[in-house]
Amino acid sequence: MAEDDAAPSANDQNDPIDVLQATPVRLGVLVETSSPSWLEEPYGPGKWRRREVIAHLADVELAFSFRLRQAVGEPGSRFVPFDQDVWASHYGRLNAVVALEAFRAVRALNLAWLASLDLQDWLAEGFHPQRGPQSVDDLVRYLAAHDLNHLEQLERR
């Protein structure tokens, strides 16, 4: 499925920054308290293995890191969509702990960068071919909803 096809909906009860801060901790607890076999199991019938979800989260963090900076640095610029299933075709060779560490590092950098923004920066927009204009605020809310969606999948036992 292309990343453009699955837009998670934001839960208004969760502050997006709080979600973005909590996700690396929740992921770490899941990985550290689970057996290696748990990581190899799909979260549902016909779905990705849990370690593939973690790799996907790292990839999305990288992609959105660029989009956020693009929106602020080049307002109105076009975001390039990506096909998450094509990217996922390489997840079978990735270690979940390496993916988790990459996710943690990029997320920490993104949170520090977001904390440096002023209101004008938060309102800066780029253009997504399928979703239209997206502000930094929109992208952050999307990421938070995306995190919650995948955490719910991973936390199913």
DOTORTI-719802 format. One record per residue (C-alpha): residue in three letters; y, z negated, x. Coordinates in steps of 0.02 Angstrom, whole numbers, padded with zeros to 5 digits, always signed. Layout:
REM DOTORTI-719802
ALAYZX ...
//
This chain:
REM DOTORTI-719802
MET+00000+00000+00000 ALA+00172+00042+00066 GLU+00286-00106+00092 ASP+00400-00025-00034 ASP+00274-00042-00174 ALA+00257-00231-00175 ALA+00420-00324-00195 PRO+00384-00508-00221 SER+00494-00598-00344 ALA+00596-00745-00283 ASN+00569-00917-00358 ASP+00742-00985-00398 GLN+00680-01164-00372 ASN+00654-01136-00185 ASP+00799-01120-00064 PRO+00757-00966+00038 ILE+00807-01044+00204 ASP+00700-01197+00166 VAL+00553-01082+00132 LEU+00583-00984+00293 GLN+00590-01147+00392 ALA+00434-01220+00312 THR+00321-01067+00324 PRO+00281-01078+00511 VAL+00233-01261+00489 ARG+00123-01226+00338 LEU+00039-01080+00428 GLY+00010-01187+00582 VAL-00073-01324+00480 LEU-00184-01196+00395 VAL-00240-01117+00558 GLU-00261-01281+00651 THR-00361-01367+00513 SER-00473-01221+00467 SER-00633-01158+00543 PRO-00636-00991+00635 SER-00749-00925+00496 TRP-00614-00966+00366 LEU-00495-00850+00458 GLU-00623-00710+00449 GLU-00647-00726+00260 PRO-00543-00620+00141 TYR-00429-00722+00030 GLY-00505-00631-00119 PRO-00631-00495-00158 GLY-00580-00332-00074 LYS-00427-00413+00006 TRP-00371-00438+00185 ARG-00453-00570+00293 ARG-00343-00722+00314 ARG-00308-00682+00496 GLU-00249-00509+00441 VAL-00125-00591+00323 ILE-00057-00691+00470 ALA-00039-00532+00573 HIS+00048-00450+00425 LEU+00172-00593+00414 ALA+00212-00569+00599 ASP+00239-00382+00574 VAL+00351-00407+00423 GLU+00453-00536+00519 LEU+00479-00409+00659 ALA+00527-00270+00537 PHE+00648-00378+00439 SER+00722-00448+00599 PHE+00782-00272+00638 ARG+00840-00238+00460 LEU+00943-00398+00455 ARG+01031-00354+00616 GLN+01052-00173+00562 ALA+01137-00227+00400 VAL+01261-00338+00493 GLY+01289-00224+00642 GLU+01290-00057+00550 PRO+01331-00089+00367 GLY+01268+00050+00254 SER+01134+00106+00376 ARG+00968+00169+00309 PHE+00816+00056+00323 VAL+00657+00145+00373 PRO+00511+00101+00258 PHE+00341+00065+00333 ASP+00165+00078+00265 GLN+00089-00095+00281 ASP-00088-00027+00266 VAL-00062+00089+00414 TRP+00006-00056+00515 ALA-00140-00165+00455 SER-00267-00041+00523 HIS-00245-00125+00692 TYR-00258-00306+00633 GLY-00446-00310+00663 ARG-00411-00318+00848 LEU-00278-00454+00840 ASN-00307-00639+00870 ALA-00239-00748+00729 VAL-00169-00877+00849 VAL-00073-00744+00945 ALA-00005-00673+00781 LEU+00044-00848+00724 GLU+00136-00883+00887 ALA+00228-00717+00876 PHE+00276-00756+00696 ARG+00338-00929+00745 ALA+00443-00863+00889 VAL+00525-00721+00792 ARG+00553-00832+00640 ALA+00638-00964+00748 LEU+00751-00831+00824 ASN+00791-00759+00652 LEU+00833-00930+00580 ALA+00950-00968+00726 TRP+01030-00797+00705 LEU+01051-00820+00517 ALA+01135-00989+00548 SER+01268-00898+00649 LEU+01320-00784+00507 ASP+01477-00799+00403 LEU+01493-00751+00219 GLN+01543-00572+00259 ASP+01385-00552+00363 TRP+01276-00620+00222 LEU+01350-00490+00105 ALA+01329-00345+00227 GLU+01210-00212+00160 GLY+01091-00081+00221 PHE+01010+00050+00112 HIS+00825+00054+00072 PRO+00766+00225+00007 GLN+00663+00148-00135 ARG+00758-00013-00169 GLY+00937+00044-00143 PRO+01070-00065-00064 GLN+01005-00229+00007 SER+01116-00366+00076 VAL+01066-00491+00209 ASP+01054-00617+00067 ASP+00935-00500-00028 LEU+00827-00477+00127 VAL+00816-00664+00157 ARG+00767-00696-00024 TYR+00636-00559-00011 LEU+00563-00636+00147 ALA+00555-00808+00066 ALA+00465-00739-00087 HIS+00350-00639+00028 ASP+00309-00799+00124 LEU+00269-00894-00036 ASN+00158-00754-00100 HIS+00053-00749+00059 LEU+00048-00938+00081 GLU-00023-00952-00094 GLN-00158-00826-00047 LEU-00199-00916+00114 GLU-00203-01089+00036 ARG-00336-01039-00090 ARG-00496-01126-00038 
//
